[in-house]
Amino acid sequence: MNPATIITNFNNSQLQTPPTSPVSFDKYYAYYNIQLEQSKLMPQPSKIKNGDPFTWSDIQFIIKSNQLEIFARSRQQTIKYHKFKQWLKDNKLSINDYLLDYELHWKESELREQQHELVSDKEYSIDYPEDLIFHNPNDISILYNKFPYYFEPNVKHICIWSKLKIPVDKNSEVGDISVMTKKLINRYLEKTFVAKGISWDQIVWFKNWLSLQSVRSISHIHVILKDVDDKFVDELISGGSGEVLTLDDYRNLE
């Protein structure tokens, strides 16, 4: 059975909101050959995908239908991840400490939330540029995902990290982000990737809503790329911030 048949009214839109009542994933896990195994290092069972990796079509479906719980690592990747978790435990480090000290090279004091509360329902105002996501280059760092899911070799998984917390939609029951925030992220990705020759067909992205976040104190989005040259990604990572949003970008999206 094609997994898309499990969801009714499937809408192929990057701007979808996740379901407020999660569906049962037993059929998905069976379809994708995923098993659950409990480890003493993990609060929840680890998902292990056996057999072939997720295809690009699988990835597109999972993200665009917002069934993010389906993603799983291979057994080899899971073992590597568990060894990393043991290393953190042995060194008395939290995942946040590790990311700040070893990967991002940021100080915890640099992490911040928006400082100005707006009177209206708006989440952003160009009157306060310091509160605009993906606007200030110094707020952004782009890194490979150290422990990606089980994807095909031509698929790359990067994370784009932000010192400024990406606000949660106040009206979302599951801690999702607003349509406006998703439009801003789309615009940032358009400038960073599409304007440089990467097709939208080669890009999908997601931001875990609160219940799925393993790293809550450092805001980030996941970007998955297909058939993108290593050199392009390496240069993007070494450049640091991608093509940030301008005040005109914000004006045009209001």
ChimeraX attribute file (.defattr): number of C-alpha atoms within 10 A of each C-alpha:
attribute: neighborCount
match mode: 1-to-1
recipient: residues
	/A:1	8
	/A:2	8
	/A:3	13
	/A:4	14
	/A:5	9
	/A:6	14
	/A:7	11
	/A:8	7
	/A:9	9
	/A:10	13
	/A:11	12
	/A:12	12
	/A:13	11
	/A:14	18
	/A:15	19
	/A:16	17
	/A:17	18
	/A:18	21
	/A:19	13
	/A:20	11
	/A:21	8
	/A:22	9
	/A:23	12
	/A:24	9
	/A:25	13
	/A:26	12
	/A:27	13
	/A:28	20
	/A:29	19
	/A:30	10
	/A:31	12
	/A:32	20
	/A:33	14
	/A:34	21
	/A:35	16
	/A:36	13
	/A:37	11
	/A:38	11
	/A:39	11
	/A:40	9
	/A:41	14
	/A:42	12
	/A:43	8
	/A:44	11
	/A:45	13
	/A:46	19
	/A:47	20
	/A:48	23
	/A:49	24
	/A:50	15
	/A:51	11
	/A:52	12
	/A:53	18
	/A:54	21
	/A:55	13
	/A:56	20
	/A:57	8
	/A:58	18
	/A:59	19
	/A:60	20
	/A:61	18
	/A:62	19
	/A:63	23
	/A:64	22
	/A:65	22
	/A:66	21
	/A:67	17
	/A:68	18
	/A:69	15
	/A:70	18
	/A:71	21
	/A:72	25
	/A:73	22
	/A:74	21
	/A:75	17
	/A:76	10
	/A:77	17
	/A:78	20
	/A:79	13
	/A:80	13
	/A:81	16
	/A:82	16
	/A:83	13
	/A:84	15
	/A:85	17
	/A:86	15
	/A:87	12
	/A:88	15
	/A:89	13
	/A:90	9
	/A:91	10
	/A:92	10
	/A:93	13
	/A:94	12
	/A:95	15
	/A:96	15
	/A:97	15
	/A:98	14
	/A:99	15
	/A:100	14
	/A:101	13
	/A:102	10
	/A:103	13
	/A:104	16
	/A:105	11
	/A:106	16
	/A:107	11
	/A:108	14
	/A:109	7
	/A:110	10
	/A:111	15
	/A:112	17
	/A:113	14
	/A:114	16
	/A:115	10
	/A:116	13
	/A:117	12
	/A:118	10
	/A:119	7
	/A:120	7
	/A:121	8
	/A:122	10
	/A:123	19
	/A:124	21
	/A:125	17
	/A:126	13
	/A:127	10
	/A:128	11
	/A:129	13
	/A:130	16
	/A:131	22
	/A:132	22
	/A:133	24
	/A:134	26
	/A:135	22
	/A:136	18
	/A:137	16
	/A:138	12
	/A:139	21
	/A:140	21
	/A:141	23
	/A:142	23
	/A:143	18
	/A:144	17
	/A:145	15
	/A:146	11
	/A:147	13
	/A:148	18
	/A:149	19
	/A:150	22
	/A:151	21
	/A:152	13
	/A:153	9
	/A:154	12
	/A:155	18
	/A:156	21
	/A:157	19
	/A:158	19
	/A:159	20
	/A:160	20
	/A:161	22
	/A:162	24
	/A:163	25
	/A:164	25
	/A:165	20
	/A:166	22
	/A:167	17
	/A:168	16
	/A:169	16
	/A:170	13
	/A:171	10
	/A:172	14
	/A:173	13
	/A:174	18
	/A:175	19
	/A:176	24
	/A:177	22
	/A:178	19
	/A:179	14
	/A:180	17
	/A:181	20
	/A:182	18
	/A:183	16
	/A:184	21
	/A:185	18
	/A:186	16
	/A:187	20
	/A:188	21
	/A:189	23
	/A:190	18
	/A:191	15
	/A:192	18
	/A:193	22
	/A:194	16
	/A:195	11
	/A:196	10
	/A:197	10
	/A:198	19
	/A:199	14
	/A:200	13
	/A:201	11
	/A:202	16
	/A:203	21
	/A:204	20
	/A:205	21
	/A:206	19
	/A:207	20
	/A:208	21
	/A:209	19
	/A:210	15
	/A:211	10
	/A:212	13
	/A:213	12
	/A:214	11
	/A:215	14
	/A:216	14
	/A:217	13
	/A:218	18
	/A:219	22
	/A:220	23
	/A:221	16
	/A:222	16
	/A:223	19
	/A:224	22
	/A:225	22
	/A:226	19
	/A:227	12
	/A:228	18
	/A:229	12
	/A:230	11
	/A:231	9
	/A:232	12
	/A:233	18
	/A:234	13
	/A:235	11
	/A:236	18
	/A:237	17
	/A:238	12
	/A:239	13
	/A:240	17
	/A:241	21
	/A:242	21
	/A:243	19
	/A:244	19
	/A:245	21
	/A:246	16
	/A:247	14
	/A:248	10
	/A:249	14
	/A:250	18
	/A:251	10
	/A:252	8
	/A:253	11
	/A:254	12
